[in-house]
Amino acid sequence: MAEYSIKDLESLSGVKAHTIRIWEQRYNLLNPKRTDTNIRYYLDEDLRRILNVSLLNKNGFKISKIAQMHESEIVHAALEIADEGEEPNLLFDSLMKAMLEFDELRFEKVLNTAIMKMGFENAFVNVMLVFLKRIGVLWTTGAVNPAQEHFISNLIRRKLCVAIDNRYVELKETSKRFLLFLPEGETHEILLLFSEYLLRKNNHHVVYLGSSVPFEDIDLVKTQFRPDCLLSFITVPLRDLSILEYVHKLDKFFPTSKIYVGGAQVDLASPDMPTNFSHIKNLEDLMSII
């Protein structure tokens, strides 16, 4: 069972710490535990409760009324609002609760609703990707357990794989040949999968090698596929090479291919790149390439 500080509750729920203290002291909505040194801490049920209370409060329920409701009534009312709500904050609250409870069915339901209303592409950009960024920040602060982050990432990865599988590619004269891969040691595959989805949607020919691909395997594809473009992302430091050395090595083996690379490590890299290299700084850059 996880333990949370009041700052963790603030980060996860969006409710300010001083508001949580007021709700706790004035309305007895939470009952925190205390350490031997008298420091407050909260448990999973406290986090779920504050998420539900926050959801009701955002949708017109007065705190004084919520305080009088039975726990089952609070949960029921919150579920009804989450099922009907279209606002981004409602979606994120529902996704957060599903993550904390490892509730795959609820997570699927929320995402499927967003996809039906927005379309897959907009749902990915405005809901899935934003949510992943949020929990990434929370993971670095310790507010989210790595198991919870992996749980959600894999569910989103599965959504992407299904969407990719359902895309029929009709190759045209304007279609380009894209080689997609992540360098050895890089496992953050979500954005690369989304890139494959967009490329297939736009009728490009894609060879997808996946994550943590040794350089020798990339070189093997050169003579068989002859890609027009290489696309990759680097978010963690490479094992044996600098980013600059890695890109120049790609350029040596693929001198006629356009090289597109994004990610946090590339943002920090030296600008002294080959002429056929382009830095993907954001989603707008990715969309314009495709």
LOROVEX-327193 format. One line per field, with one value per residue (C-alpha): residue number from 1; residue in three letters; z, x, y. Coordinates in pm, whole numbers. Layout:
<pts>
resi: c(NUM; ...) .
resn: c(ALA; ...) .
z: c(Z; ...) .
x: c(X; ...) .
y: c(Y; ...) .
</pts>
This chain:
<pts>
resi: c(1; 2; 3; 4; 5; 6; 7; 8; 9; 10; 11; 12; 13; 14; 15; 16; 17; 18; 19; 20; 21; 22; 23; 24; 25; 26; 27; 28; 29; 30; 31; 32; 33; 34; 35; 36; 37; 38; 39; 40; 41; 42; 43; 44; 45; 46; 47; 48; 49; 50; 51; 52; 53; 54; 55; 56; 57; 58; 59; 60; 61; 62; 63; 64; 65; 66; 67; 68; 69; 70; 71; 72; 73; 74; 75; 76; 77; 78; 79; 80; 81; 82; 83; 84; 85; 86; 87; 88; 89; 90; 91; 92; 93; 94; 95; 96; 97; 98; 99; 100; 101; 102; 103; 104; 105; 106; 107; 108; 109; 110; 111; 112; 113; 114; 115; 116; 117; 118; 119; 120; 121; 122; 123; 124; 125; 126; 127; 128; 129; 130; 131; 132; 133; 134; 135; 136; 137; 138; 139; 140; 141; 142; 143; 144; 145; 146; 147; 148; 149; 150; 151; 152; 153; 154; 155; 156; 157; 158; 159; 160; 161; 162; 163; 164; 165; 166; 167; 168; 169; 170; 171; 172; 173; 174; 175; 176; 177; 178; 179; 180; 181; 182; 183; 184; 185; 186; 187; 188; 189; 190; 191; 192; 193; 194; 195; 196; 197; 198; 199; 200; 201; 202; 203; 204; 205; 206; 207; 208; 209; 210; 211; 212; 213; 214; 215; 216; 217; 218; 219; 220; 221; 222; 223; 224; 225; 226; 227; 228; 229; 230; 231; 232; 233; 234; 235; 236; 237; 238; 239; 240; 241; 242; 243; 244; 245; 246; 247; 248; 249; 250; 251; 252; 253; 254; 255; 256; 257; 258; 259; 260; 261; 262; 263; 264; 265; 266; 267; 268; 269; 270; 271; 272; 273; 274; 275; 276; 277; 278; 279; 280; 281; 282; 283; 284; 285; 286; 287; 288; 289; 290) .
resn: c(MET; ALA; GLU; TYR; SER; ILE; LYS; ASP; LEU; GLU; SER; LEU; SER; GLY; VAL; LYS; ALA; HIS; THR; ILE; ARG; ILE; TRP; GLU; GLN; ARG; TYR; ASN; LEU; LEU; ASN; PRO; LYS; ARG; THR; ASP; THR; ASN; ILE; ARG; TYR; TYR; LEU; ASP; GLU; ASP; LEU; ARG; ARG; ILE; LEU; ASN; VAL; SER; LEU; LEU; ASN; LYS; ASN; GLY; PHE; LYS; ILE; SER; LYS; ILE; ALA; GLN; MET; HIS; GLU; SER; GLU; ILE; VAL; HIS; ALA; ALA; LEU; GLU; ILE; ALA; ASP; GLU; GLY; GLU; GLU; PRO; ASN; LEU; LEU; PHE; ASP; SER; LEU; MET; LYS; ALA; MET; LEU; GLU; PHE; ASP; GLU; LEU; ARG; PHE; GLU; LYS; VAL; LEU; ASN; THR; ALA; ILE; MET; LYS; MET; GLY; PHE; GLU; ASN; ALA; PHE; VAL; ASN; VAL; MET; LEU; VAL; PHE; LEU; LYS; ARG; ILE; GLY; VAL; LEU; TRP; THR; THR; GLY; ALA; VAL; ASN; PRO; ALA; GLN; GLU; HIS; PHE; ILE; SER; ASN; LEU; ILE; ARG; ARG; LYS; LEU; CYS; VAL; ALA; ILE; ASP; ASN; ARG; TYR; VAL; GLU; LEU; LYS; GLU; THR; SER; LYS; ARG; PHE; LEU; LEU; PHE; LEU; PRO; GLU; GLY; GLU; THR; HIS; GLU; ILE; LEU; LEU; LEU; PHE; SER; GLU; TYR; LEU; LEU; ARG; LYS; ASN; ASN; HIS; HIS; VAL; VAL; TYR; LEU; GLY; SER; SER; VAL; PRO; PHE; GLU; ASP; ILE; ASP; LEU; VAL; LYS; THR; GLN; PHE; ARG; PRO; ASP; CYS; LEU; LEU; SER; PHE; ILE; THR; VAL; PRO; LEU; ARG; ASP; LEU; SER; ILE; LEU; GLU; TYR; VAL; HIS; LYS; LEU; ASP; LYS; PHE; PHE; PRO; THR; SER; LYS; ILE; TYR; VAL; GLY; GLY; ALA; GLN; VAL; ASP; LEU; ALA; SER; PRO; ASP; MET; PRO; THR; ASN; PHE; SER; HIS; ILE; LYS; ASN; LEU; GLU; ASP; LEU; MET; SER; ILE; ILE) .
z: c(0; -105; 133; 15; 155; 124; -161; -339; -304; -444; -745; -819; -764; -860; -528; -342; -16; 191; 44; 138; 495; 511; 381; 631; 936; 866; 700; 815; 455; 516; 813; 765; 955; 1138; 1162; 1491; 1442; 1395; 1019; 824; 552; 341; 195; -134; -7; 88; -263; -426; -197; -272; -647; -616; -393; -629; -928; -757; -637; -990; -1110; -874; -557; -245; -8; 280; 85; -15; 351; 435; 161; 223; 57; -186; -286; -356; -570; -762; -833; -942; -1182; -1341; -1396; -1533; -1779; -1909; -1890; -2197; -2034; -2036; -1658; -1613; -1850; -1669; -1329; -1455; -1609; -1288; -1080; -1325; -1305; -925; -899; -1190; -1339; -1701; -1788; -1672; -1847; -2170; -2135; -2085; -2376; -2609; -2531; -2605; -2933; -3047; -2973; -3092; -3338; -3265; -3361; -3153; -2860; -2863; -2881; -2643; -2394; -2401; -2464; -2219; -1954; -2008; -1963; -1639; -1487; -1609; -1397; -1104; -1142; -1112; -786; -646; -642; -893; -856; -1154; -1177; -1227; -1497; -1678; -1651; -1825; -2083; -2191; -2224; -2446; -2642; -2705; -2830; -3074; -3201; -3272; -3451; -3661; -3748; -3873; -4111; -4472; -4670; -5037; -5175; -5424; -5632; -5352; -5084; -4910; -4744; -4368; -4134; -3770; -3474; -3131; -3052; -2822; -2461; -2560; -2469; -2474; -2776; -2755; -2979; -3235; -3256; -3305; -3583; -3752; -3724; -3888; -4162; -4249; -4241; -4500; -4716; -4659; -4667; -4314; -4173; -3794; -3600; -3252; -2938; -2835; -3183; -3216; -3487; -3677; -3726; -3864; -4109; -4225; -4346; -4567; -4875; -4856; -4785; -4900; -4686; -4796; -4431; -4089; -3786; -3422; -3072; -2799; -2444; -2240; -2276; -2530; -2399; -2603; -2821; -2790; -2979; -3228; -3289; -3326; -3584; -3782; -3780; -3919; -4183; -4284; -4340; -4489; -4676; -4912; -4646; -4451; -4077; -3837; -3463; -3160; -2785; -2472; -2538; -2888; -2749; -2553; -2830; -3027; -3332; -3546; -3727; -4085; -4352; -4398; -4027; -3895; -3529; -3430; -3157; -3109; -3247; -3505; -3651; -3662; -3836; -4095; -4180; -4234) .
x: c(0; 137; 185; 141; 234; -11; 205; 162; -215; -195; 7; -218; -555; -491; -642; -420; -269; -430; -772; -714; -634; -956; -1165; -992; -1031; -1368; -1554; -1361; -1336; -998; -846; -466; -233; 72; 429; 616; 734; 374; 397; 75; 61; -222; -310; -460; -818; -749; -622; -922; -1154; -994; -1013; -1385; -1455; -1265; -1460; -1795; -1689; -1582; -1928; -2139; -2154; -2093; -1833; -2081; -2317; -2040; -1936; -2283; -2284; -2203; -1886; -2086; -2293; -1978; -1834; -2161; -2198; -1834; -1870; -2179; -1999; -1688; -1897; -2077; -1799; -1618; -1395; -1021; -995; -1273; -1097; -768; -932; -1094; -768; -579; -824; -806; -426; -415; -659; -511; -862; -811; -1182; -1237; -923; -1039; -1385; -1253; -1009; -1265; -1509; -1240; -1149; -1513; -1566; -1231; -1096; -788; -528; -676; -742; -379; -238; -481; -553; -309; 10; -76; -165; 162; 355; 169; 239; 599; 646; 468; 687; 1004; 875; 782; 409; 340; 470; 670; 427; 138; 330; 416; 54; -78; 202; 138; -238; -172; 89; -173; -419; -157; -78; -446; -483; -172; -296; -624; -456; -457; -165; -214; 129; 141; 403; 442; 488; 826; 1015; 1059; 1278; 1165; 1373; 1505; 1879; 2012; 1910; 1614; 1275; 1032; 835; 503; 591; 761; 446; 236; 473; 415; 39; 64; 295; 67; -234; -57; 28; 402; 599; 723; 966; 934; 1223; 1103; 1301; 1664; 1793; 2168; 2340; 2435; 2065; 1996; 2284; 2144; 1825; 2017; 2063; 1729; 1495; 1691; 1495; 1431; 1403; 1513; 1303; 1404; 1376; 1640; 1527; 1803; 2183; 2334; 2563; 2881; 2840; 2741; 2430; 2655; 2867; 2557; 2395; 2721; 2742; 2390; 2487; 2788; 2575; 2273; 2429; 2131; 1860; 1701; 1760; 1489; 1559; 1378; 1378; 1518; 1877; 1873; 1741; 2066; 2299; 2559; 2418; 2709; 2497; 2513; 2325; 2071; 1977; 1660; 1577; 1218; 1153; 779; 466; 425; 766; 665; 335; 506; 756; 478) .
y: c(0; 339; 631; 990; 1327; 1616; 1750; 1415; 1449; 1801; 1682; 1385; 1552; 1913; 2025; 2272; 2149; 2426; 2332; 1969; 2078; 2283; 1991; 1768; 1993; 2155; 1868; 1560; 1439; 1277; 1102; 1105; 878; 1013; 897; 859; 1215; 1338; 1400; 1347; 1082; 945; 605; 486; 520; 883; 957; 789; 984; 1321; 1249; 1169; 1469; 1699; 1567; 1629; 1973; 2076; 1975; 2182; 1975; 2183; 2047; 2067; 1838; 1596; 1568; 1438; 1174; 808; 681; 465; 770; 971; 692; 644; 1018; 1045; 753; 907; 1237; 1063; 859; 1168; 1424; 1554; 1817; 1731; 1760; 1504; 1268; 1309; 1257; 936; 814; 894; 690; 402; 406; 416; 126; -73; -63; -167; -173; 185; 307; 140; 291; 644; 618; 460; 742; 1002; 828; 812; 1182; 1321; 1066; 856; 1115; 1399; 1163; 1055; 1408; 1581; 1302; 1009; 1203; 1481; 1224; 1036; 1361; 1430; 1091; 1113; 1424; 1260; 950; 1159; 1308; 965; 1042; 764; 410; 273; -20; 224; 412; 86; -30; 281; 298; -60; -1; 302; 105; -164; 100; 226; -124; -193; 141; 69; -279; -131; 117; 5; 149; 229; 306; 595; 772; 1026; 757; 755; 470; 526; 321; 357; 241; 335; 303; 36; 103; 325; 172; 468; 351; 538; 833; 607; 394; 706; 808; 473; 526; 871; 746; 456; 686; 900; 596; 581; 255; 180; -73; -67; -221; -117; -36; -93; -182; -251; -48; -364; -445; -99; -136; -472; -303; -59; -276; -452; -160; 150; 399; 757; 862; 742; 834; 786; 932; 944; 1023; 853; 881; 642; 370; 410; 719; 1080; 1194; 1375; 1063; 847; 1074; 1103; 723; 704; 958; 747; 437; 621; 917; 960; 921; 1205; 1155; 1275; 1243; 1387; 1343; 1505; 1399; 1548; 1876; 1905; 1787; 1983; 2164; 2039; 1779; 1645; 1841; 1560; 1569; 1734; 1782; 1697; 1954; 1900; 1735; 2012; 1919; 1552; 1631; 1851; 1576; 1323) .
</pts>
